[in-house]
Amino acid sequence: MSQDIVNEVYFLIYSAVMGIIITFVYDFILIGRRLIKHNIFFVSLEDLFFWASCAIAVFYMLYEENNGILRWFAVFGAALGMLLYKKTVGMHFVGFMSALIKKEIHIICKVLGFLLKPFLWMARKIAFFCRWADKGAKKVWKYLKKKLTAFVKMLKISLCKH
């Protein structure tokens, strides 16, 4: 085989690997969307940044491997890599990883809930005491205000008589 054909085959393989990498990274974005619900604005923003970075990566690959010349078999190779990944690994990857991460988050929350239970109990007791003390303080303040008002009135009356 001539060296030109070998180089073209390598370029096709690089293109297919680039397609696999692009799809693999996009699957992580899909996992993030399953874990944290997004509205359409943030989904569009994520896609814009992702595809802009993919365009830069593909341009860099084309520049390095083929002197910046777009070859249709490179596009075909990237599409073939994407399809190959999606039909093999990617078919179940997003669902499996998002379920696994949700399960891990659930376990972490259970452990933290168990570890923080005494602190939460203490916080409830302190909050109850603060509400109780606040009610008592309001009653004392009201009583003192009433007594002080009566004292001021008596003082005015006694000063006005003299």
FITORMI-339951 format. One record per atom (N, C-alpha, C, CB): residue number from 1; atom name; x, y, z. Coordinates in steps of 0.2 Angstrom, whole numbers, plus 5000, padded with zeros to 4 digits. Atoms other than C-alpha are relative to their C-alpha. Last residue first. Glycine has a CB too. Example, Ala and Ser with C-alpha at 12.3 -4.5 7.8 and 13.67 -1.06 7.14 Angstrom:
{2 N {4996 4994 4999}}
{2 CA {5068 4995 5036}}
{2 C {4996 5005 5003}}
{2 CB {5002 5002 4993}}
{1 N {5004 4994 5000}}
{1 CA {5062 4978 5039}}
{1 C {5004 5006 5000}}
{1 CB {4995 5000 5006}}
This chain:
{162 N {4995 4996 4997}}
{162 CA {4772 5356 5465}}
{162 C {5001 5006 4997}}
{162 CB {5006 4997 5002}}
{161 N {5003 4997 4994}}
{161 CA {4756 5348 5459}}
{161 C {5004 5005 5004}}
{161 CB {4998 4994 5005}}
{160 N {5004 4995 5002}}
{160 CA {4763 5346 5441}}
{160 C {4996 5003 5007}}
{160 CB {4994 4998 4996}}
{159 N {4996 4994 5002}}
{159 CA {4778 5337 5447}}
{159 C {4995 5006 4999}}
{159 CB {5004 4998 4994}}
{158 N {4997 4997 4993}}
{158 CA {4767 5324 5457}}
{158 C {5004 5006 4998}}
{158 CB {5004 4995 5003}}
{157 N {5005 4997 4996}}
{157 CA {4756 5322 5441}}
{157 C {5003 5003 5007}}
{157 CB {4995 4994 5002}}
{156 N {5003 4994 5003}}
{156 CA {4770 5320 5430}}
{156 C {4995 5003 5004}}
{156 CB {4997 4999 4993}}
{155 N {4995 4995 4999}}
{155 CA {4779 5307 5441}}
{155 C {4998 5007 4997}}
{155 CB {5006 4998 4996}}
{154 N {5000 4998 4993}}
{154 CA {4763 5297 5442}}
{154 C {5005 5006 5002}}
{154 CB {5001 4994 5005}}
{153 N {5006 4996 4999}}
{153 CA {4761 5297 5423}}
{153 C {5000 5003 5008}}
{153 CB {4994 4996 4999}}
{152 N {4999 4993 5004}}
{152 CA {4779 5292 5421}}
{152 C {4994 5004 5002}}
{152 CB {5002 4999 4993}}
{151 N {4995 4996 4996}}
{151 CA {4777 5278 5434}}
{151 C {5001 5007 4997}}
{151 CB {5007 4996 5001}}
{150 N {5004 4998 4994}}
{150 CA {4761 5272 5425}}
{150 C {5005 5004 5004}}
{150 CB {4998 4994 5004}}
{149 N {5005 4995 5002}}
{149 CA {4770 5272 5408}}
{149 C {4997 5002 5007}}
{149 CB {4996 4997 4995}}
{148 N {4996 4994 5001}}
{148 CA {4785 5263 5417}}
{148 C {4995 5005 4998}}
{148 CB {5005 4998 4994}}
{147 N {4998 4997 4993}}
{147 CA {4773 5250 5424}}
{147 C {5004 5006 4999}}
{147 CB {5005 4995 5004}}
{146 N {5006 4997 4996}}
{146 CA {4765 5247 5407}}
{146 C {5002 5003 5007}}
{146 CB {4995 4994 5001}}
{145 N {5003 4994 5003}}
{145 CA {4781 5246 5398}}
{145 C {4994 5003 5004}}
{145 CB {4999 4999 4993}}
{144 N {4996 4994 4998}}
{144 CA {4788 5234 5411}}
{144 C {4998 5006 4997}}
{144 CB {5007 4998 4998}}
{143 N {5001 4999 4993}}
{143 CA {4773 5222 5409}}
{143 C {5004 5006 5002}}
{143 CB {5002 4994 5004}}
{142 N {5007 4997 4999}}
{142 CA {4774 5223 5390}}
{142 C {4998 5002 5007}}
{142 CB {4994 4995 4997}}
{141 N {4999 4993 5003}}
{141 CA {4793 5220 5390}}
{141 C {4993 5003 5001}}
{141 CB {5002 4999 4993}}
{140 N {4996 4996 4995}}
{140 CA {4790 5205 5402}}
{140 C {5001 5007 4997}}
{140 CB {5007 4997 5001}}
{139 N {5004 4999 4994}}
{139 CA {4777 5198 5391}}
{139 C {5003 5004 5005}}
{139 CB {4998 4993 5003}}
{138 N {5005 4996 5002}}
{138 CA {4787 5200 5375}}
{138 C {4996 5002 5006}}
{138 CB {4996 4998 4994}}
{137 N {4997 4994 5000}}
{137 CA {4802 5192 5384}}
{137 C {4995 5006 4998}}
{137 CB {5006 5001 4995}}
{136 N {4999 4998 4993}}
{136 CA {4792 5177 5389}}
{136 C {5003 5007 5000}}
{136 CB {5004 4996 5003}}
{135 N {5007 4999 4997}}
{135 CA {4786 5175 5371}}
{135 C {5000 5003 5007}}
{135 CB {4996 4994 5000}}
{134 N {5002 4994 5004}}
{134 CA {4804 5177 5364}}
{134 C {4993 5002 5003}}
{134 CB {5000 4999 4993}}
{133 N {4997 4994 4997}}
{133 CA {4810 5165 5377}}
{133 C {4998 5006 4997}}
{133 CB {5008 4999 5000}}
{132 N {5003 4999 4993}}
{132 CA {4798 5152 5371}}
{132 C {5003 5006 5004}}
{132 CB {5002 4993 5004}}
{131 N {5007 4998 5001}}
{131 CA {4802 5155 5353}}
{131 C {4997 5001 5007}}
{131 CB {4996 4995 4996}}
{130 N {5000 4993 5002}}
{130 CA {4821 5154 5357}}
{130 C {4993 5003 4999}}
{130 CB {5004 5001 4994}}
{129 N {4999 4996 4994}}
{129 CA {4818 5138 5367}}
{129 C {5000 5008 4998}}
{129 CB {5007 4998 5003}}
{128 N {5006 5000 4995}}
{128 CA {4809 5130 5353}}
{128 C {5002 5004 5006}}
{128 CB {4999 4993 5002}}
{127 N {5005 4996 5003}}
{127 CA {4823 5135 5341}}
{127 C {4994 5001 5004}}
{127 CB {4998 4998 4993}}
{126 N {4998 4993 5000}}
{126 CA {4836 5129 5352}}
{126 C {4995 5004 4997}}
{126 CB {5007 5001 4997}}
{125 N {5001 4998 4992}}
{125 CA {4827 5112 5354}}
{125 C {5002 5007 5001}}
{125 CB {5004 4995 5004}}
{124 N {5007 5000 4998}}
{124 CA {4825 5111 5335}}
{124 C {4999 5002 5007}}
{124 CB {4997 4994 4998}}
{123 N {5002 4994 5003}}
{123 CA {4844 5115 5332}}
{123 C {4992 5001 5002}}
{123 CB {5001 5000 4993}}
{122 N {4998 4995 4996}}
{122 CA {4848 5101 5345}}
{122 C {4998 5007 4997}}
{122 CB {5008 5000 5000}}
{121 N {5004 5000 4994}}
{121 CA {4838 5089 5335}}
{121 C {5002 5005 5005}}
{121 CB {5001 4993 5004}}
{120 N {5007 4998 5002}}
{120 CA {4846 5094 5319}}
{120 C {4995 5000 5006}}
{120 CB {4997 4996 4994}}
{119 N {5000 4992 5001}}
{119 CA {4863 5093 5327}}
{119 C {4993 5002 4998}}
{119 CB {5005 5001 4994}}
{118 N {5000 4997 4994}}
{118 CA {4859 5075 5333}}
{118 C {5000 5008 5000}}
{118 CB {5006 4998 5004}}
{117 N {5006 5000 4996}}
{117 CA {4853 5070 5316}}
{117 C {5000 5003 5007}}
{117 CB {4998 4993 5001}}
{116 N {5002 4993 4998}}
{116 CA {4868 5077 5306}}
{116 C {4993 4999 5005}}
{116 CB {4998 5004 4994}}
{115 N {4995 4996 4996}}
{115 CA {4876 5060 5305}}
{115 C {4998 5006 5003}}
{115 CB {5006 5001 4995}}
{114 N {4999 5004 4994}}
{114 CA {4860 5050 5300}}
{114 C {5006 5004 5004}}
{114 CB {5003 4993 4998}}
{113 N {5006 4999 4996}}
{113 CA {4855 5064 5287}}
{113 C {5001 4996 5007}}
{113 CB {4994 4997 4997}}
{112 N {5000 4993 4997}}
{112 CA {4873 5064 5281}}
{112 C {4994 5001 5004}}
{112 CB {5000 5005 4994}}
{111 N {4995 5000 4995}}
{111 CA {4872 5045 5278}}
{111 C {5001 5007 5003}}
{111 CB {5007 4998 4997}}
{110 N {5002 5004 4994}}
{110 CA {4855 5046 5270}}
{110 C {5006 5000 5005}}
{110 CB {4999 4993 4998}}
{109 N {5005 4996 4996}}
{109 CA {4860 5061 5259}}
{109 C {4998 4996 5006}}
{109 CB {4994 5001 4995}}
{108 N {4996 4995 4997}}
{108 CA {4876 5051 5253}}
{108 C {4995 5004 5005}}
{108 CB {5004 5005 4995}}
{107 N {4996 5003 4995}}
{107 CA {4866 5036 5249}}
{107 C {5003 5005 5004}}
{107 CB {5004 4995 4997}}
{106 N {5005 5002 4995}}
{106 CA {4853 5046 5239}}
{106 C {5004 4997 5006}}
{106 CB {4995 4995 4997}}
{105 N {5003 4994 4996}}
{105 CA {4867 5055 5230}}
{105 C {4995 4998 5005}}
{105 CB {4997 5005 4995}}
{104 N {4995 4998 4995}}
{104 CA {4875 5038 5226}}
{104 C {4998 5006 5004}}
{104 CB {5006 5001 4996}}
{103 N {5000 5005 4995}}
{103 CA {4858 5031 5219}}
{103 C {5006 5003 5005}}
{103 CB {5002 4993 4998}}
{102 N {5006 4999 4996}}
{102 CA {4856 5047 5208}}
{102 C {5000 4995 5007}}
{102 CB {4993 4999 4997}}
{101 N {4998 4993 4996}}
{101 CA {4874 5045 5202}}
{101 C {4994 5001 5004}}
{101 CB {5001 5005 4995}}
{100 N {4995 5001 4995}}
{100 CA {4870 5027 5197}}
{100 C {5002 5006 5004}}
{100 CB {5007 4997 4997}}
{99 N {5003 5004 4995}}
{99 CA {4854 5030 5189}}
{99 C {5005 4999 5005}}
{99 CB {4997 4994 4997}}
{98 N {5004 4996 4996}}
{98 CA {4862 5044 5179}}
{98 C {4997 4997 5006}}
{98 CB {4995 5003 4995}}
{97 N {4996 4995 4996}}
{97 CA {4876 5033 5174}}
{97 C {4996 5005 5004}}
{97 CB {5005 5004 4995}}
{96 N {4996 5004 4994}}
{96 CA {4865 5018 5169}}
{96 C {5004 5005 5004}}
{96 CB {5005 4995 4997}}
{95 N {5004 5003 4995}}
{95 CA {4853 5029 5159}}
{95 C {5003 4997 5006}}
{95 CB {4995 4995 4997}}
{94 N {5004 4994 4996}}
{94 CA {4866 5039 5150}}
{94 C {4996 4997 5005}}
{94 CB {4997 5004 4995}}
{93 N {4995 4997 4996}}
{93 CA {4877 5023 5146}}
{93 C {4997 5006 5004}}
{93 CB {5005 5003 4996}}
{92 N {5002 5001 4993}}
{92 CA {4863 5012 5139}}
{92 C {5004 5004 5005}}
{92 CB {5001 4993 5002}}
{91 N {5007 5001 4999}}
{91 CA {4863 5016 5121}}
{91 C {4998 4999 5007}}
{91 CB {4999 4993 4996}}
{90 N {5004 4994 4998}}
{90 CA {4880 5025 5122}}
{90 C {4993 4998 5001}}
{90 CB {5001 5005 4995}}
{89 N {5000 4998 4993}}
{89 CA {4890 5009 5123}}
{89 C {4995 5005 5002}}
{89 CB {5007 5003 5001}}
{88 N {4996 5005 4995}}
{88 CA {4886 5000 5107}}
{88 C {4999 5002 5007}}
{88 CB {5007 4999 4998}}
{87 N {5003 5006 5001}}
{87 CA {4873 5009 5095}}
{87 C {5003 4995 5005}}
{87 CB {5001 4998 4993}}
{86 N {5007 5000 4998}}
{86 CA {4878 5026 5101}}
{86 C {4997 4994 5000}}
{86 CB {4996 5005 4996}}
{85 N {5000 4999 4992}}
{85 CA {4897 5023 5100}}
{85 C {4993 5000 5002}}
{85 CB {5003 5007 5002}}
{84 N {4997 5006 4997}}
{84 CA {4896 5016 5082}}
{84 C {4999 5000 5008}}
{84 CB {5007 4999 4998}}
{83 N {5005 5005 5001}}
{83 CA {4884 5030 5076}}
{83 C {5003 4994 5004}}
{83 CB {4999 4999 4993}}
{82 N {5006 4999 4996}}
{82 CA {4896 5043 5083}}
{82 C {4995 4995 5000}}
{82 CB {4997 5007 4997}}
{81 N {4998 5000 4993}}
{81 CA {4911 5035 5075}}
{81 C {4995 5001 5005}}
{81 CB {5006 5004 5002}}
{80 N {5000 5007 4999}}
{80 CA {4902 5033 5058}}
{80 C {5002 4999 5008}}
{80 CB {5005 4997 4996}}
{79 N {5007 5003 4999}}
{79 CA {4897 5051 5059}}
{79 C {5000 4993 5001}}
{79 CB {4996 5002 4994}}
{78 N {5003 4997 4994}}
{78 CA {4915 5056 5062}}
{78 C {4993 4998 5001}}
{78 CB {5001 5008 5000}}
{77 N {4997 5003 4995}}
{77 CA {4921 5045 5048}}
{77 C {4998 5002 5007}}
{77 CB {5008 5001 5000}}
{76 N {5003 5006 5000}}
{76 CA {4908 5052 5036}}
{76 C {5003 4996 5006}}
{76 CB {5002 4996 4993}}
{75 N {5007 4999 4998}}
{75 CA {4914 5069 5040}}
{75 C {4996 4994 5001}}
{75 CB {4996 5005 4996}}
{74 N {4999 4998 4993}}
{74 CA {4932 5064 5037}}
{74 C {4993 5001 5004}}
{74 CB {5004 5006 5001}}
{73 N {4999 5007 4997}}
{73 CA {4926 5055 5021}}
{73 C {5002 5001 5008}}
{73 CB {5005 4996 4997}}
{72 N {5007 5003 4998}}
{72 CA {4919 5072 5016}}
{72 C {5001 4993 5003}}
{72 CB {4996 4999 4994}}
{71 N {5001 5006 5005}}
{71 CA {4937 5080 5016}}
{71 C {4993 4996 5003}}
{71 CB {5006 4995 5001}}
{70 N {5006 5004 4998}}
{70 CA {4938 5097 5023}}
{70 C {4999 4995 4995}}
{70 CB {4994 5005 5001}}
{69 N {5004 5001 5006}}
{69 CA {4956 5104 5020}}
{69 C {4994 4995 5003}}
{69 CB {5004 4997 4994}}
{68 N {5006 4996 4999}}
{68 CA {4964 5112 5036}}
{68 C {4995 4998 4994}}
{68 CB {5002 5007 4999}}
{67 N {4999 4994 5002}}
{67 CA {4981 5104 5032}}
{67 C {4994 5005 4999}}
{67 CB {5004 5000 4994}}
{66 N {5001 4999 5008}}
{66 CA {4975 5087 5033}}
{66 C {5001 5007 4998}}
{66 CB {4993 4997 4999}}
{65 N {4999 5006 5004}}
{65 CA {4980 5080 5050}}
{65 C {4999 5001 4993}}
{65 CB {4995 4995 5003}}
{64 N {4994 5003 4999}}
{64 CA {4984 5096 5060}}
{64 C {5001 4994 4996}}
{64 CB {5000 4997 5008}}
{63 N {4994 4996 5002}}
{63 CA {4972 5108 5052}}
{63 C {5006 4995 5001}}
{63 CB {5000 5006 5005}}
{62 N {4999 4999 5008}}
{62 CA {4958 5095 5051}}
{62 C {5006 5003 4999}}
{62 CB {4994 5003 4997}}
{61 N {4999 5007 5002}}
{61 CA {4960 5090 5070}}
{61 C {5002 5000 4992}}
{61 CB {4995 4995 5001}}
{60 N {4993 5001 4998}}
{60 CA {4961 5109 5075}}
{60 C {5002 4993 4997}}
{60 CB {5000 5000 5007}}
{59 N {4995 4995 5004}}
{59 CA {4945 5112 5065}}
{59 C {5007 4998 5001}}
{59 CB {4998 5007 5001}}
{58 N {5000 5003 5007}}
{58 CA {4936 5097 5073}}
{58 C {5005 5004 4996}}
{58 CB {4993 4999 4997}}
{57 N {4997 5007 5000}}
{57 CA {4941 5103 5090}}
{57 C {5001 4997 4994}}
{57 CB {4997 4996 5006}}
{56 N {4993 4998 5000}}
{56 CA {4935 5121 5086}}
{56 C {5005 4994 5001}}
{56 CB {5002 5004 5007}}
{55 N {4998 4998 5006}}
{55 CA {4919 5114 5080}}
{55 C {5007 5002 5000}}
{55 CB {4996 5007 4998}}
{54 N {4999 5005 5005}}
{54 CA {4917 5104 5095}}
{54 C {5002 5002 4993}}
{54 CB {4993 4996 4999}}
{53 N {4993 5003 4999}}
{53 CA {4920 5119 5106}}
{53 C {5001 4994 4996}}
{53 CB {5000 4998 5008}}
{52 N {4995 4996 5002}}
{52 CA {4906 5128 5097}}
{52 C {5007 4997 5002}}
{52 CB {4999 5007 5003}}
{51 N {4999 5001 5007}}
{51 CA {4895 5113 5098}}
{51 C {5005 5005 4997}}
{51 CB {4994 5001 4996}}
{50 N {4997 5007 5002}}
{50 CA {4897 5112 5117}}
{50 C {5001 5000 4992}}
{50 CB {4995 4995 5002}}
{49 N {4993 5000 4998}}
{49 CA {4895 5131 5120}}
{49 C {5003 4993 4998}}
{49 CB {5000 5001 5007}}
{48 N {4996 4995 5004}}
{48 CA {4879 5132 5109}}
{48 C {5007 4999 5002}}
{48 CB {4998 5007 5002}}
{47 N {4999 5002 5006}}
{47 CA {4872 5116 5117}}
{47 C {5004 5005 4995}}
{47 CB {4993 4998 4996}}
{46 N {4996 5006 5000}}
{46 CA {4874 5122 5134}}
{46 C {5002 4997 4993}}
{46 CB {4997 4994 5005}}
{45 N {4993 4997 4998}}
{45 CA {4866 5139 5130}}
{45 C {5005 4994 5000}}
{45 CB {5000 5004 5006}}
{44 N {4998 4997 5006}}
{44 CA {4851 5130 5121}}
{44 C {5007 5003 5001}}
{44 CB {4996 5005 4998}}
{43 N {4998 5005 5005}}
{43 CA {4849 5119 5136}}
{43 C {5003 5002 4994}}
{43 CB {4993 4995 4999}}
{42 N {4994 5003 4997}}
{42 CA {4850 5134 5148}}
{42 C {5002 4994 4995}}
{42 CB {5000 4998 5007}}
{41 N {4995 4995 5001}}
{41 CA {4836 5143 5138}}
{41 C {5007 4997 5002}}
{41 CB {4999 5006 5004}}
{40 N {4998 5000 5007}}
{40 CA {4825 5128 5136}}
{40 C {5006 5005 4999}}
{40 CB {4994 5002 4996}}
{39 N {5005 4998 5005}}
{39 CA {4824 5125 5155}}
{39 C {5003 5001 4993}}
{39 CB {4997 5007 5003}}
{38 N {4998 4994 5003}}
{38 CA {4835 5113 5164}}
{38 C {4994 5003 4996}}
{38 CB {5006 5000 4995}}
{37 N {5004 4998 5005}}
{37 CA {4832 5099 5176}}
{37 C {5002 5007 4998}}
{37 CB {4992 5000 5003}}
{36 N {5002 4993 4998}}
{36 CA {4847 5094 5186}}
{36 C {4996 5002 4994}}
{36 CB {5006 5005 5001}}
{35 N {4999 4999 4993}}
{35 CA {4851 5075 5186}}
{35 C {4997 5007 5002}}
{35 CB {5007 5000 5002}}
{34 N {5005 5004 4996}}
{34 CA {4844 5071 5169}}
{34 C {5000 5001 5008}}
{34 CB {5002 4993 4998}}
{33 N {5007 4998 5002}}
{33 CA {4852 5086 5161}}
{33 C {4995 4996 5004}}
{33 CB {4998 5001 4993}}
{32 N {5001 4994 4996}}
{32 CA {4869 5082 5169}}
{32 C {4993 5003 4999}}
{32 CB {5005 5005 4998}}
{31 N {5000 5002 4993}}
{31 CA {4868 5065 5161}}
{31 C {4998 5005 5005}}
{31 CB {5006 4996 5003}}
{30 N {5006 5003 4999}}
{30 CA {4864 5073 5145}}
{30 C {4999 4997 5007}}
{30 CB {4999 4994 4994}}
{29 N {5005 4994 5000}}
{29 CA {4879 5084 5146}}
{29 C {4993 4997 5001}}
{29 CB {5001 5004 4994}}
{28 N {5000 4997 4994}}
{28 CA {4889 5068 5150}}
{28 C {4996 5006 5001}}
{28 CB {5008 5002 5002}}
{27 N {5004 5004 4995}}
{27 CA {4882 5060 5135}}
{27 C {5001 5002 5007}}
{27 CB {5003 4993 4999}}
{26 N {5007 4998 5000}}
{26 CA {4889 5075 5125}}
{26 C {4995 4996 5004}}
{26 CB {4997 5000 4993}}
{25 N {5001 4993 4996}}
{25 CA {4906 5071 5130}}
{25 C {4993 5002 5000}}
{25 CB {5005 5005 4997}}
{24 N {4999 5002 4993}}
{24 CA {4904 5053 5124}}
{24 C {5000 5006 5004}}
{24 CB {5007 4997 5000}}
{23 N {5006 5003 4998}}
{23 CA {4897 5059 5107}}
{23 C {5000 4998 5008}}
{23 CB {4998 4994 4996}}
{22 N {5006 4995 5000}}
{22 CA {4911 5071 5104}}
{22 C {4994 4997 5003}}
{22 CB {4999 5002 4993}}
{21 N {4999 4996 4994}}
{21 CA {4924 5057 5109}}
{21 C {4995 5006 5000}}
{21 CB {5007 5004 4999}}
{20 N {5002 5004 4994}}
{20 CA {4916 5044 5097}}
{20 C {5001 5005 5006}}
{20 CB {5005 4994 5001}}
{19 N {5007 5001 4999}}
{19 CA {4916 5057 5083}}
{19 C {4998 4996 5006}}
{19 CB {4997 4996 4994}}
{18 N {5003 4994 4998}}
{18 CA {4934 5061 5086}}
{18 C {4992 5000 5001}}
{18 CB {5002 5006 4994}}
{17 N {4999 4999 4993}}
{17 CA {4938 5043 5086}}
{17 C {4998 5007 5002}}
{17 CB {5008 4999 5001}}
{16 N {5004 5004 4996}}
{16 CA {4930 5041 5069}}
{16 C {5001 5001 5008}}
{16 CB {5001 4993 4998}}
{15 N {5007 4997 5001}}
{15 CA {4939 5056 5062}}
{15 C {4995 4996 5004}}
{15 CB {4998 5001 4993}}
{14 N {5000 4994 4995}}
{14 CA {4956 5049 5069}}
{14 C {4993 5004 4999}}
{14 CB {5005 5005 4997}}
{13 N {5000 5003 4993}}
{13 CA {4952 5032 5060}}
{13 C {5000 5006 5005}}
{13 CB {5006 4996 5002}}
{12 N {5007 5003 4999}}
{12 CA {4948 5041 5044}}
{12 C {4999 4998 5007}}
{12 CB {4998 4995 4995}}
{11 N {5005 4994 5000}}
{11 CA {4964 5051 5045}}
{11 C {4993 4998 5001}}
{11 CB {5001 5004 4994}}
{10 N {4999 4997 4994}}
{10 CA {4974 5035 5048}}
{10 C {4995 5006 5002}}
{10 CB {5007 5002 5001}}
{9 N {5003 5005 4995}}
{9 CA {4966 5027 5033}}
{9 C {5001 5003 5007}}
{9 CB {5003 4993 4999}}
{8 N {5007 4999 5000}}
{8 CA {4971 5043 5023}}
{8 C {4996 4995 5004}}
{8 CB {4997 4999 4992}}
{7 N {5001 4993 4997}}
{7 CA {4989 5042 5029}}
{7 C {4992 5001 5000}}
{7 CB {5004 5005 4997}}
{6 N {5000 5002 4993}}
{6 CA {4989 5023 5024}}
{6 C {4999 5007 5004}}
{6 CB {5007 4998 5002}}
{5 N {5006 5004 4998}}
{5 CA {4983 5028 5007}}
{5 C {5000 4998 5007}}
{5 CB {4999 4993 4996}}
{4 N {5006 4996 5000}}
{4 CA {4996 5041 5005}}
{4 C {4994 4997 5002}}
{4 CB {4999 5003 4992}}
{3 N {5000 4997 4993}}
{3 CA {5010 5029 5011}}
{3 C {4994 5005 5000}}
{3 CB {5006 5004 5000}}
{2 N {4996 4994 5001}}
{2 CA {5006 5017 4996}}
{2 C {4999 5004 5007}}
{2 CB {4998 5005 4994}}
{1 N {5004 4994 5000}}
{1 CA {5000 5000 5000}}
{1 C {5004 5006 5000}}
{1 CB {4995 5000 5006}}
